[in-house]
Amino acid sequence: ASYTDSSDDETSPRDKQQKNSKGSSDFCVKNIKQAEFGRREIEIAEQEMPALMALRKRAQGEKPLAGAKIVGCTHITAQTAVSLFPAST
């Protein structure tokens, strides 16, 4: 897969039934087939940003965004995903 794979571009993501591994369906993704490619891009960005990863680890127990309501989020790059979200467990 790649970011240029447009096989599902004709269908609105809101018209698709999608669930994550925990069964939640309160999200919408344009092309879920790109998830593996995107995850790899995030892993590469994590390796390239050791200072940010150290800050993430330091703040891990603090949960500074606990209770915050996030209405929507767009990742422009894999690097913004690394800076916005904690590591997966």
PDB file of N, CA, C and O in Angstrom, chain B, residues numbered from 101:
ATOM      1  N   ALA B 101       0.844  -1.192   0.000  1.00  0.00           N
ATOM      2  CA  ALA B 101       0.000   0.000   0.000  1.00  0.00           C
ATOM      3  C   ALA B 101       0.879   1.240   0.000  1.00  0.00           C
ATOM      4  O   ALA B 101       2.042   1.203   0.401  1.00  0.00           O
ATOM      5  N   SER B 102       0.307   2.314  -0.449  1.00  0.00           N
ATOM      6  CA  SER B 102       1.016   3.590  -0.407  1.00  0.00           C
ATOM      7  C   SER B 102      -0.021   4.692  -0.273  1.00  0.00           C
ATOM      8  O   SER B 102      -1.223   4.446  -0.374  1.00  0.00           O
ATOM      9  N   TYR B 103       0.457   5.910  -0.044  1.00  0.00           N
ATOM     10  CA  TYR B 103      -0.464   7.022   0.072  1.00  0.00           C
ATOM     11  C   TYR B 103      -1.144   7.336  -1.247  1.00  0.00           C
ATOM     12  O   TYR B 103      -2.136   8.064  -1.266  1.00  0.00           O
ATOM     13  N   THR B 104      -0.640   6.808  -2.343  1.00  0.00           N
ATOM     14  CA  THR B 104      -1.236   7.088  -3.639  1.00  0.00           C
ATOM     15  C   THR B 104      -2.299   6.072  -4.033  1.00  0.00           C
ATOM     16  O   THR B 104      -2.932   6.224  -5.078  1.00  0.00           O
ATOM     17  N   ASP B 105      -2.508   5.044  -3.226  1.00  0.00           N
ATOM     18  CA  ASP B 105      -3.540   4.041  -3.505  1.00  0.00           C
ATOM     19  C   ASP B 105      -4.904   4.700  -3.343  1.00  0.00           C
ATOM     20  O   ASP B 105      -5.277   5.078  -2.233  1.00  0.00           O
ATOM     21  N   SER B 106      -5.638   4.840  -4.416  1.00  0.00           N
ATOM     22  CA  SER B 106      -6.914   5.559  -4.365  1.00  0.00           C
ATOM     23  C   SER B 106      -8.101   4.662  -4.681  1.00  0.00           C
ATOM     24  O   SER B 106      -9.132   5.147  -5.146  1.00  0.00           O
ATOM     25  N   SER B 107      -7.974   3.379  -4.441  1.00  0.00           N
ATOM     26  CA  SER B 107      -9.026   2.449  -4.834  1.00  0.00           C
ATOM     27  C   SER B 107     -10.350   2.703  -4.119  1.00  0.00           C
ATOM     28  O   SER B 107     -11.407   2.371  -4.656  1.00  0.00           O
ATOM     29  N   ASP B 108     -10.317   3.281  -2.922  1.00  0.00           N
ATOM     30  CA  ASP B 108     -11.554   3.535  -2.176  1.00  0.00           C
ATOM     31  C   ASP B 108     -11.951   5.010  -2.155  1.00  0.00           C
ATOM     32  O   ASP B 108     -12.831   5.398  -1.387  1.00  0.00           O
ATOM     33  N   ASP B 109     -11.322   5.830  -2.978  1.00  0.00           N
ATOM     34  CA  ASP B 109     -11.552   7.268  -2.937  1.00  0.00           C
ATOM     35  C   ASP B 109     -12.975   7.677  -3.297  1.00  0.00           C
ATOM     36  O   ASP B 109     -13.410   8.763  -2.913  1.00  0.00           O
ATOM     37  N   GLU B 110     -13.705   6.845  -4.018  1.00  0.00           N
ATOM     38  CA  GLU B 110     -15.043   7.225  -4.442  1.00  0.00           C
ATOM     39  C   GLU B 110     -16.063   7.135  -3.306  1.00  0.00           C
ATOM     40  O   GLU B 110     -17.108   7.783  -3.367  1.00  0.00           O
ATOM     41  N   THR B 111     -15.780   6.356  -2.291  1.00  0.00           N
ATOM     42  CA  THR B 111     -16.708   6.166  -1.189  1.00  0.00           C
ATOM     43  C   THR B 111     -16.343   7.087  -0.027  1.00  0.00           C
ATOM     44  O   THR B 111     -15.185   7.147   0.384  1.00  0.00           O
ATOM     45  N   SER B 112     -17.326   7.796   0.493  1.00  0.00           N
ATOM     46  CA  SER B 112     -17.079   8.657   1.652  1.00  0.00           C
ATOM     47  C   SER B 112     -16.736   7.803   2.860  1.00  0.00           C
ATOM     48  O   SER B 112     -17.385   6.784   3.092  1.00  0.00           O
ATOM     49  N   PRO B 113     -15.724   8.196   3.639  1.00  0.00           N
ATOM     50  CA  PRO B 113     -15.378   7.411   4.827  1.00  0.00           C
ATOM     51  C   PRO B 113     -16.535   7.334   5.827  1.00  0.00           C
ATOM     52  O   PRO B 113     -16.614   6.380   6.601  1.00  0.00           O
ATOM     53  N   ARG B 114     -17.412   8.304   5.818  1.00  0.00           N
ATOM     54  CA  ARG B 114     -18.550   8.285   6.742  1.00  0.00           C
ATOM     55  C   ARG B 114     -19.579   7.217   6.369  1.00  0.00           C
ATOM     56  O   ARG B 114     -20.413   6.842   7.192  1.00  0.00           O
ATOM     57  N   ASP B 115     -19.520   6.731   5.132  1.00  0.00           N
ATOM     58  CA  ASP B 115     -20.441   5.685   4.683  1.00  0.00           C
ATOM     59  C   ASP B 115     -19.911   4.282   4.946  1.00  0.00           C
ATOM     60  O   ASP B 115     -20.590   3.297   4.657  1.00  0.00           O
ATOM     61  N   LYS B 116     -18.703   4.184   5.493  1.00  0.00           N
ATOM     62  CA  LYS B 116     -18.090   2.879   5.743  1.00  0.00           C
ATOM     63  C   LYS B 116     -18.250   2.488   7.204  1.00  0.00           C
ATOM     64  O   LYS B 116     -18.170   3.345   8.084  1.00  0.00           O
ATOM     65  N   GLN B 117     -18.472   1.220   7.470  1.00  0.00           N
ATOM     66  CA  GLN B 117     -18.496   0.706   8.835  1.00  0.00           C
ATOM     67  C   GLN B 117     -17.085   0.256   9.180  1.00  0.00           C
ATOM     68  O   GLN B 117     -16.565  -0.683   8.577  1.00  0.00           O
ATOM     69  N   GLN B 118     -16.468   0.919  10.142  1.00  0.00           N
ATOM     70  CA  GLN B 118     -15.110   0.584  10.534  1.00  0.00           C
ATOM     71  C   GLN B 118     -15.049   0.435  12.038  1.00  0.00           C
ATOM     72  O   GLN B 118     -15.732   1.162  12.759  1.00  0.00           O
ATOM     73  N   LYS B 119     -14.249  -0.488  12.521  1.00  0.00           N
ATOM     74  CA  LYS B 119     -14.037  -0.674  13.951  1.00  0.00           C
ATOM     75  C   LYS B 119     -12.561  -0.894  14.202  1.00  0.00           C
ATOM     76  O   LYS B 119     -11.866  -1.518  13.400  1.00  0.00           O
ATOM     77  N   ASN B 120     -12.085  -0.371  15.334  1.00  0.00           N
ATOM     78  CA  ASN B 120     -10.694  -0.633  15.680  1.00  0.00           C
ATOM     79  C   ASN B 120     -10.595  -1.951  16.434  1.00  0.00           C
ATOM     80  O   ASN B 120     -11.601  -2.636  16.620  1.00  0.00           O
ATOM     81  N   SER B 121      -9.391  -2.312  16.869  1.00  0.00           N
ATOM     82  CA  SER B 121      -9.179  -3.613  17.524  1.00  0.00           C
ATOM     83  C   SER B 121      -9.921  -3.738  18.844  1.00  0.00           C
ATOM     84  O   SER B 121     -10.125  -4.847  19.339  1.00  0.00           O
ATOM     85  N   LYS B 122     -10.329  -2.602  19.423  1.00  0.00           N
ATOM     86  CA  LYS B 122     -11.079  -2.637  20.689  1.00  0.00           C
ATOM     87  C   LYS B 122     -12.587  -2.556  20.464  1.00  0.00           C
ATOM     88  O   LYS B 122     -13.354  -2.496  21.425  1.00  0.00           O
ATOM     89  N   GLY B 123     -13.012  -2.554  19.209  1.00  0.00           N
ATOM     90  CA  GLY B 123     -14.434  -2.547  18.887  1.00  0.00           C
ATOM     91  C   GLY B 123     -15.054  -1.162  18.763  1.00  0.00           C
ATOM     92  O   GLY B 123     -16.253  -1.047  18.507  1.00  0.00           O
ATOM     93  N   SER B 124     -14.266  -0.115  18.938  1.00  0.00           N
ATOM     94  CA  SER B 124     -14.785   1.247  18.835  1.00  0.00           C
ATOM     95  C   SER B 124     -15.010   1.610  17.373  1.00  0.00           C
ATOM     96  O   SER B 124     -14.223   1.241  16.501  1.00  0.00           O
ATOM     97  N   SER B 125     -16.092   2.334  17.116  1.00  0.00           N
ATOM     98  CA  SER B 125     -16.366   2.754  15.740  1.00  0.00           C
ATOM     99  C   SER B 125     -16.588   4.261  15.657  1.00  0.00           C
ATOM    100  O   SER B 125     -17.203   4.748  14.708  1.00  0.00           O
ATOM    101  N   ASP B 126     -16.082   5.008  16.660  1.00  0.00           N
ATOM    102  CA  ASP B 126     -16.297   6.456  16.685  1.00  0.00           C
ATOM    103  C   ASP B 126     -15.167   7.204  15.974  1.00  0.00           C
ATOM    104  O   ASP B 126     -14.621   8.168  16.512  1.00  0.00           O
ATOM    105  N   PHE B 127     -14.822   6.762  14.777  1.00  0.00           N
ATOM    106  CA  PHE B 127     -13.796   7.393  13.963  1.00  0.00           C
ATOM    107  C   PHE B 127     -14.133   7.159  12.507  1.00  0.00           C
ATOM    108  O   PHE B 127     -15.020   6.367  12.191  1.00  0.00           O
ATOM    109  N   CYS B 128     -13.439   7.835  11.628  1.00  0.00           N
ATOM    110  CA  CYS B 128     -13.648   7.614  10.216  1.00  0.00           C
ATOM    111  C   CYS B 128     -12.316   7.785   9.496  1.00  0.00           C
ATOM    112  O   CYS B 128     -11.616   8.779   9.691  1.00  0.00           O
ATOM    113  N   VAL B 129     -11.978   6.822   8.675  1.00  0.00           N
ATOM    114  CA  VAL B 129     -10.707   6.781   7.953  1.00  0.00           C
ATOM    115  C   VAL B 129     -11.014   6.642   6.470  1.00  0.00           C
ATOM    116  O   VAL B 129     -11.814   5.794   6.074  1.00  0.00           O
ATOM    117  N   LYS B 130     -10.384   7.467   5.659  1.00  0.00           N
ATOM    118  CA  LYS B 130     -10.684   7.437   4.230  1.00  0.00           C
ATOM    119  C   LYS B 130     -10.333   6.094   3.602  1.00  0.00           C
ATOM    120  O   LYS B 130     -11.142   5.536   2.860  1.00  0.00           O
ATOM    121  N   ASN B 131      -9.141   5.562   3.884  1.00  0.00           N
ATOM    122  CA  ASN B 131      -8.745   4.290   3.276  1.00  0.00           C
ATOM    123  C   ASN B 131      -8.009   3.461   4.321  1.00  0.00           C
ATOM    124  O   ASN B 131      -6.801   3.611   4.502  1.00  0.00           O
ATOM    125  N   ILE B 132      -8.731   2.595   4.999  1.00  0.00           N
ATOM    126  CA  ILE B 132      -8.178   1.784   6.081  1.00  0.00           C
ATOM    127  C   ILE B 132      -7.078   0.852   5.575  1.00  0.00           C
ATOM    128  O   ILE B 132      -6.258   0.382   6.364  1.00  0.00           O
ATOM    129  N   LYS B 133      -7.051   0.582   4.284  1.00  0.00           N
ATOM    130  CA  LYS B 133      -6.011  -0.277   3.708  1.00  0.00           C
ATOM    131  C   LYS B 133      -4.624   0.356   3.841  1.00  0.00           C
ATOM    132  O   LYS B 133      -3.616  -0.342   3.728  1.00  0.00           O
ATOM    133  N   GLN B 134      -4.562   1.651   4.078  1.00  0.00           N
ATOM    134  CA  GLN B 134      -3.291   2.344   4.215  1.00  0.00           C
ATOM    135  C   GLN B 134      -2.771   2.337   5.651  1.00  0.00           C
ATOM    136  O   GLN B 134      -1.712   2.903   5.920  1.00  0.00           O
ATOM    137  N   ALA B 135      -3.491   1.715   6.567  1.00  0.00           N
ATOM    138  CA  ALA B 135      -3.110   1.733   7.984  1.00  0.00           C
ATOM    139  C   ALA B 135      -1.723   1.140   8.216  1.00  0.00           C
ATOM    140  O   ALA B 135      -0.929   1.716   8.959  1.00  0.00           O
ATOM    141  N   GLU B 136      -1.423   0.018   7.605  1.00  0.00           N
ATOM    142  CA  GLU B 136      -0.122  -0.623   7.808  1.00  0.00           C
ATOM    143  C   GLU B 136       1.014   0.276   7.312  1.00  0.00           C
ATOM    144  O   GLU B 136       2.041   0.414   7.976  1.00  0.00           O
ATOM    145  N   PHE B 137       0.820   0.878   6.150  1.00  0.00           N
ATOM    146  CA  PHE B 137       1.813   1.800   5.601  1.00  0.00           C
ATOM    147  C   PHE B 137       1.994   2.995   6.533  1.00  0.00           C
ATOM    148  O   PHE B 137       3.124   3.404   6.801  1.00  0.00           O
ATOM    149  N   GLY B 138       0.900   3.552   7.023  1.00  0.00           N
ATOM    150  CA  GLY B 138       0.957   4.693   7.933  1.00  0.00           C
ATOM    151  C   GLY B 138       1.637   4.351   9.247  1.00  0.00           C
ATOM    152  O   GLY B 138       2.417   5.148   9.769  1.00  0.00           O
ATOM    153  N   ARG B 139       1.349   3.173   9.786  1.00  0.00           N
ATOM    154  CA  ARG B 139       1.983   2.741  11.037  1.00  0.00           C
ATOM    155  C   ARG B 139       3.499   2.654  10.853  1.00  0.00           C
ATOM    156  O   ARG B 139       4.257   3.058  11.736  1.00  0.00           O
ATOM    157  N   ARG B 140       3.937   2.132   9.715  1.00  0.00           N
ATOM    158  CA  ARG B 140       5.381   2.043   9.449  1.00  0.00           C
ATOM    159  C   ARG B 140       6.000   3.431   9.355  1.00  0.00           C
ATOM    160  O   ARG B 140       7.098   3.652   9.866  1.00  0.00           O
ATOM    161  N   GLU B 141       5.315   4.367   8.713  1.00  0.00           N
ATOM    162  CA  GLU B 141       5.810   5.735   8.623  1.00  0.00           C
ATOM    163  C   GLU B 141       5.958   6.355  10.016  1.00  0.00           C
ATOM    164  O   GLU B 141       6.925   7.069  10.278  1.00  0.00           O
ATOM    165  N   ILE B 142       5.008   6.085  10.903  1.00  0.00           N
ATOM    166  CA  ILE B 142       5.079   6.595  12.281  1.00  0.00           C
ATOM    167  C   ILE B 142       6.268   5.973  13.008  1.00  0.00           C
ATOM    168  O   ILE B 142       6.983   6.666  13.732  1.00  0.00           O
ATOM    169  N   GLU B 143       6.481   4.678  12.821  1.00  0.00           N
ATOM    170  CA  GLU B 143       7.623   4.012  13.467  1.00  0.00           C
ATOM    171  C   GLU B 143       8.943   4.614  13.002  1.00  0.00           C
ATOM    172  O   GLU B 143       9.861   4.790  13.803  1.00  0.00           O
ATOM    173  N   ILE B 144       9.043   4.928  11.728  1.00  0.00           N
ATOM    174  CA  ILE B 144      10.252   5.569  11.209  1.00  0.00           C
ATOM    175  C   ILE B 144      10.431   6.946  11.838  1.00  0.00           C
ATOM    176  O   ILE B 144      11.535   7.312  12.242  1.00  0.00           O
ATOM    177  N   ALA B 145       9.336   7.711  11.919  1.00  0.00           N
ATOM    178  CA  ALA B 145       9.404   9.047  12.520  1.00  0.00           C
ATOM    179  C   ALA B 145       9.825   8.965  13.990  1.00  0.00           C
ATOM    180  O   ALA B 145      10.577   9.815  14.467  1.00  0.00           O
ATOM    181  N   GLU B 146       9.344   7.949  14.704  1.00  0.00           N
ATOM    182  CA  GLU B 146       9.739   7.783  16.110  1.00  0.00           C
ATOM    183  C   GLU B 146      11.247   7.573  16.226  1.00  0.00           C
ATOM    184  O   GLU B 146      11.879   8.102  17.140  1.00  0.00           O
ATOM    185  N   GLN B 147      11.820   6.809  15.309  1.00  0.00           N
ATOM    186  CA  GLN B 147      13.259   6.560  15.327  1.00  0.00           C
ATOM    187  C   GLN B 147      14.045   7.822  14.991  1.00  0.00           C
ATOM    188  O   GLN B 147      15.162   8.004  15.475  1.00  0.00           O
ATOM    189  N   GLU B 148      13.477   8.683  14.178  1.00  0.00           N
ATOM    190  CA  GLU B 148      14.163   9.905  13.748  1.00  0.00           C
ATOM    191  C   GLU B 148      14.005  11.056  14.736  1.00  0.00           C
ATOM    192  O   GLU B 148      14.628  12.103  14.559  1.00  0.00           O
ATOM    193  N   MET B 149      13.191  10.883  15.765  1.00  0.00           N
ATOM    194  CA  MET B 149      12.900  11.971  16.703  1.00  0.00           C
ATOM    195  C   MET B 149      13.168  11.540  18.150  1.00  0.00           C
ATOM    196  O   MET B 149      12.234  11.490  18.949  1.00  0.00           O
ATOM    197  N   PRO B 150      14.416  11.230  18.504  1.00  0.00           N
ATOM    198  CA  PRO B 150      14.706  10.727  19.846  1.00  0.00           C
ATOM    199  C   PRO B 150      14.381  11.721  20.966  1.00  0.00           C
ATOM    200  O   PRO B 150      13.971  11.305  22.049  1.00  0.00           O
ATOM    201  N   ALA B 151      14.554  13.015  20.726  1.00  0.00           N
ATOM    202  CA  ALA B 151      14.248  14.001  21.767  1.00  0.00           C
ATOM    203  C   ALA B 151      12.748  14.020  22.069  1.00  0.00           C
ATOM    204  O   ALA B 151      12.348  14.092  23.230  1.00  0.00           O
ATOM    205  N   LEU B 152      11.935  13.958  21.038  1.00  0.00           N
ATOM    206  CA  LEU B 152      10.485  13.936  21.238  1.00  0.00           C
ATOM    207  C   LEU B 152      10.054  12.651  21.937  1.00  0.00           C
ATOM    208  O   LEU B 152       9.157  12.668  22.780  1.00  0.00           O
ATOM    209  N   MET B 153      10.688  11.551  21.589  1.00  0.00           N
ATOM    210  CA  MET B 153      10.362  10.283  22.244  1.00  0.00           C
ATOM    211  C   MET B 153      10.733  10.330  23.721  1.00  0.00           C
ATOM    212  O   MET B 153      10.025   9.763  24.553  1.00  0.00           O
ATOM    213  N   ALA B 154      11.835  11.000  24.057  1.00  0.00           N
ATOM    214  CA  ALA B 154      12.231  11.146  25.463  1.00  0.00           C
ATOM    215  C   ALA B 154      11.206  11.993  26.220  1.00  0.00           C
ATOM    216  O   ALA B 154      10.876  11.685  27.366  1.00  0.00           O
ATOM    217  N   LEU B 155      10.704  13.047  25.595  1.00  0.00           N
ATOM    218  CA  LEU B 155       9.664  13.872  26.228  1.00  0.00           C
ATOM    219  C   LEU B 155       8.382  13.080  26.416  1.00  0.00           C
ATOM    220  O   LEU B 155       7.724  13.195  27.450  1.00  0.00           O
ATOM    221  N   ARG B 156       8.026  12.281  25.426  1.00  0.00           N
ATOM    222  CA  ARG B 156       6.830  11.448  25.522  1.00  0.00           C
ATOM    223  C   ARG B 156       6.946  10.487  26.705  1.00  0.00           C
ATOM    224  O   ARG B 156       6.003  10.321  27.479  1.00  0.00           O
ATOM    225  N   LYS B 157       8.109   9.861  26.835  1.00  0.00           N
ATOM    226  CA  LYS B 157       8.330   8.915  27.929  1.00  0.00           C
ATOM    227  C   LYS B 157       8.262   9.621  29.283  1.00  0.00           C
ATOM    228  O   LYS B 157       7.690   9.096  30.238  1.00  0.00           O
ATOM    229  N   ARG B 158       8.855  10.821  29.356  1.00  0.00           N
ATOM    230  CA  ARG B 158       8.859  11.590  30.604  1.00  0.00           C
ATOM    231  C   ARG B 158       7.437  11.982  31.041  1.00  0.00           C
ATOM    232  O   ARG B 158       7.133  11.982  32.234  1.00  0.00           O
ATOM    233  N   ALA B 159       6.589  12.308  30.094  1.00  0.00           N
ATOM    234  CA  ALA B 159       5.229  12.752  30.409  1.00  0.00           C
ATOM    235  C   ALA B 159       4.221  11.607  30.415  1.00  0.00           C
ATOM    236  O   ALA B 159       3.028  11.839  30.607  1.00  0.00           O
ATOM    237  N   GLN B 160       4.677  10.394  30.210  1.00  0.00           N
ATOM    238  CA  GLN B 160       3.787   9.245  30.041  1.00  0.00           C
ATOM    239  C   GLN B 160       2.782   9.097  31.186  1.00  0.00           C
ATOM    240  O   GLN B 160       1.597   8.888  30.929  1.00  0.00           O
ATOM    241  N   GLY B 161       3.210   9.197  32.402  1.00  0.00           N
ATOM    242  CA  GLY B 161       2.314   9.018  33.535  1.00  0.00           C
ATOM    243  C   GLY B 161       1.442  10.224  33.843  1.00  0.00           C
ATOM    244  O   GLY B 161       0.452  10.105  34.564  1.00  0.00           O
ATOM    245  N   GLU B 162       1.799  11.386  33.304  1.00  0.00           N
ATOM    246  CA  GLU B 162       1.075  12.625  33.606  1.00  0.00           C
ATOM    247  C   GLU B 162      -0.252  12.744  32.875  1.00  0.00           C
ATOM    248  O   GLU B 162      -1.195  13.332  33.406  1.00  0.00           O
ATOM    249  N   LYS B 163      -0.344  12.210  31.690  1.00  0.00           N
ATOM    250  CA  LYS B 163      -1.542  12.289  30.856  1.00  0.00           C
ATOM    251  C   LYS B 163      -2.074  13.728  30.774  1.00  0.00           C
ATOM    252  O   LYS B 163      -3.185  13.999  31.230  1.00  0.00           O
ATOM    253  N   PRO B 164      -1.300  14.641  30.203  1.00  0.00           N
ATOM    254  CA  PRO B 164      -1.680  16.053  30.172  1.00  0.00           C
ATOM    255  C   PRO B 164      -2.971  16.357  29.409  1.00  0.00           C
ATOM    256  O   PRO B 164      -3.579  17.406  29.622  1.00  0.00           O
ATOM    257  N   LEU B 165      -3.389  15.468  28.541  1.00  0.00           N
ATOM    258  CA  LEU B 165      -4.627  15.699  27.782  1.00  0.00           C
ATOM    259  C   LEU B 165      -5.818  14.910  28.330  1.00  0.00           C
ATOM    260  O   LEU B 165      -6.872  14.850  27.698  1.00  0.00           O
ATOM    261  N   ALA B 166      -5.643  14.306  29.508  1.00  0.00           N
ATOM    262  CA  ALA B 166      -6.745  13.544  30.103  1.00  0.00           C
ATOM    263  C   ALA B 166      -7.960  14.456  30.281  1.00  0.00           C
ATOM    264  O   ALA B 166      -7.850  15.561  30.811  1.00  0.00           O
ATOM    265  N   GLY B 167      -9.094  13.982  29.836  1.00  0.00           N
ATOM    266  CA  GLY B 167     -10.330  14.750  29.957  1.00  0.00           C
ATOM    267  C   GLY B 167     -10.584  15.694  28.798  1.00  0.00           C
ATOM    268  O   GLY B 167     -11.685  16.229  28.670  1.00  0.00           O
ATOM    269  N   ALA B 168      -9.594  15.905  27.959  1.00  0.00           N
ATOM    270  CA  ALA B 168      -9.778  16.799  26.810  1.00  0.00           C
ATOM    271  C   ALA B 168     -10.659  16.119  25.775  1.00  0.00           C
ATOM    272  O   ALA B 168     -10.564  14.909  25.573  1.00  0.00           O
ATOM    273  N   LYS B 169     -11.497  16.878  25.134  1.00  0.00           N
ATOM    274  CA  LYS B 169     -12.335  16.355  24.062  1.00  0.00           C
ATOM    275  C   LYS B 169     -11.746  16.799  22.737  1.00  0.00           C
ATOM    276  O   LYS B 169     -11.651  17.994  22.459  1.00  0.00           O
ATOM    277  N   ILE B 170     -11.352  15.836  21.924  1.00  0.00           N
ATOM    278  CA  ILE B 170     -10.781  16.127  20.617  1.00  0.00           C
ATOM    279  C   ILE B 170     -11.861  15.868  19.578  1.00  0.00           C
ATOM    280  O   ILE B 170     -12.346  14.746  19.434  1.00  0.00           O
ATOM    281  N   VAL B 171     -12.224  16.905  18.867  1.00  0.00           N
ATOM    282  CA  VAL B 171     -13.298  16.803  17.895  1.00  0.00           C
ATOM    283  C   VAL B 171     -12.819  16.179  16.600  1.00  0.00           C
ATOM    284  O   VAL B 171     -13.524  15.355  16.017  1.00  0.00           O
ATOM    285  N   GLY B 172     -11.657  16.546  16.144  1.00  0.00           N
ATOM    286  CA  GLY B 172     -11.142  16.009  14.909  1.00  0.00           C
ATOM    287  C   GLY B 172      -9.644  16.179  14.848  1.00  0.00           C
ATOM    288  O   GLY B 172      -9.077  17.026  15.540  1.00  0.00           O
ATOM    289  N   CYS B 173      -9.011  15.388  14.034  1.00  0.00           N
ATOM    290  CA  CYS B 173      -7.562  15.460  13.930  1.00  0.00           C
ATOM    291  C   CYS B 173      -7.133  15.007  12.545  1.00  0.00           C
ATOM    292  O   CYS B 173      -7.592  13.982  12.042  1.00  0.00           O
ATOM    293  N   THR B 174      -6.257  15.772  11.945  1.00  0.00           N
ATOM    294  CA  THR B 174      -5.689  15.402  10.665  1.00  0.00           C
ATOM    295  C   THR B 174      -4.184  15.366  10.820  1.00  0.00           C
ATOM    296  O   THR B 174      -3.592  16.319  11.328  1.00  0.00           O
ATOM    297  N   HIS B 175      -3.555  14.286  10.392  1.00  0.00           N
ATOM    298  CA  HIS B 175      -2.107  14.189  10.441  1.00  0.00           C
ATOM    299  C   HIS B 175      -1.559  14.608   9.087  1.00  0.00           C
ATOM    300  O   HIS B 175      -1.808  13.960   8.070  1.00  0.00           O
ATOM    301  N   ILE B 176      -0.814  15.695   9.092  1.00  0.00           N
ATOM    302  CA  ILE B 176      -0.201  16.153   7.852  1.00  0.00           C
ATOM    303  C   ILE B 176       0.985  15.255   7.514  1.00  0.00           C
ATOM    304  O   ILE B 176       1.219  14.942   6.347  1.00  0.00           O
ATOM    305  N   THR B 177       1.723  14.848   8.525  1.00  0.00           N
ATOM    306  CA  THR B 177       2.874  13.965   8.335  1.00  0.00           C
ATOM    307  C   THR B 177       2.895  12.927   9.439  1.00  0.00           C
ATOM    308  O   THR B 177       2.176  13.056  10.430  1.00  0.00           O
ATOM    309  N   ALA B 178       3.704  11.910   9.278  1.00  0.00           N
ATOM    310  CA  ALA B 178       3.873  10.910  10.333  1.00  0.00           C
ATOM    311  C   ALA B 178       4.467  11.563  11.572  1.00  0.00           C
ATOM    312  O   ALA B 178       4.187  11.135  12.692  1.00  0.00           O
ATOM    313  N   GLN B 179       5.284  12.596  11.384  1.00  0.00           N
ATOM    314  CA  GLN B 179       5.902  13.267  12.514  1.00  0.00           C
ATOM    315  C   GLN B 179       4.858  13.940  13.417  1.00  0.00           C
ATOM    316  O   GLN B 179       5.027  13.963  14.636  1.00  0.00           O
ATOM    317  N   THR B 180       3.775  14.491  12.831  1.00  0.00           N
ATOM    318  CA  THR B 180       2.746  15.090  13.683  1.00  0.00           C
ATOM    319  C   THR B 180       2.016  14.013  14.475  1.00  0.00           C
ATOM    320  O   THR B 180       1.582  14.261  15.599  1.00  0.00           O
ATOM    321  N   ALA B 181       1.879  12.845  13.915  1.00  0.00           N
ATOM    322  CA  ALA B 181       1.259  11.745  14.663  1.00  0.00           C
ATOM    323  C   ALA B 181       2.108  11.387  15.876  1.00  0.00           C
ATOM    324  O   ALA B 181       1.572  11.121  16.952  1.00  0.00           O
ATOM    325  N   VAL B 182       3.425  11.377  15.712  1.00  0.00           N
ATOM    326  CA  VAL B 182       4.330  11.057  16.818  1.00  0.00           C
ATOM    327  C   VAL B 182       4.223  12.129  17.898  1.00  0.00           C
ATOM    328  O   VAL B 182       4.256  11.809  19.086  1.00  0.00           O
ATOM    329  N   SER B 183       4.098  13.383  17.507  1.00  0.00           N
ATOM    330  CA  SER B 183       4.093  14.454  18.495  1.00  0.00           C
ATOM    331  C   SER B 183       2.751  14.597  19.204  1.00  0.00           C
ATOM    332  O   SER B 183       2.692  15.169  20.292  1.00  0.00           O
ATOM    333  N   LEU B 184       1.675  14.089  18.611  1.00  0.00           N
ATOM    334  CA  LEU B 184       0.352  14.260  19.204  1.00  0.00           C
ATOM    335  C   LEU B 184      -0.126  13.097  20.053  1.00  0.00           C
ATOM    336  O   LEU B 184      -0.918  13.296  20.974  1.00  0.00           O
ATOM    337  N   PHE B 185       0.332  11.897  19.770  1.00  0.00           N
ATOM    338  CA  PHE B 185      -0.253  10.740  20.431  1.00  0.00           C
ATOM    339  C   PHE B 185       0.800   9.896  21.139  1.00  0.00           C
ATOM    340  O   PHE B 185       1.926   9.769  20.658  1.00  0.00           O
ATOM    341  N   PRO B 186       0.435   9.327  22.270  1.00  0.00           N
ATOM    342  CA  PRO B 186       1.372   8.445  22.993  1.00  0.00           C
ATOM    343  C   PRO B 186       1.591   7.152  22.224  1.00  0.00           C
ATOM    344  O   PRO B 186       0.816   6.797  21.336  1.00  0.00           O
ATOM    345  N   ALA B 187       2.647   6.469  22.579  1.00  0.00           N
ATOM    346  CA  ALA B 187       2.963   5.206  21.931  1.00  0.00           C
ATOM    347  C   ALA B 187       1.877   4.174  22.205  1.00  0.00           C
ATOM    348  O   ALA B 187       1.259   4.177  23.269  1.00  0.00           O
ATOM    349  N   SER B 188       1.656   3.309  21.251  1.00  0.00           N
ATOM    350  CA  SER B 188       0.688   2.226  21.431  1.00  0.00           C
ATOM    351  C   SER B 188       1.231   1.236  22.440  1.00  0.00           C
ATOM    352  O   SER B 188       2.440   1.026  22.530  1.00  0.00           O
ATOM    353  N   THR B 189       0.336   0.633  23.193  1.00  0.00           N
ATOM    354  CA  THR B 189       0.770  -0.369  24.162  1.00  0.00           C
ATOM    355  C   THR B 189       0.446  -1.749  23.674  1.00  0.00           C
ATOM    356  O   THR B 189       0.736  -2.730  24.358  1.00  0.00           O
TER     357      THR B 189
END
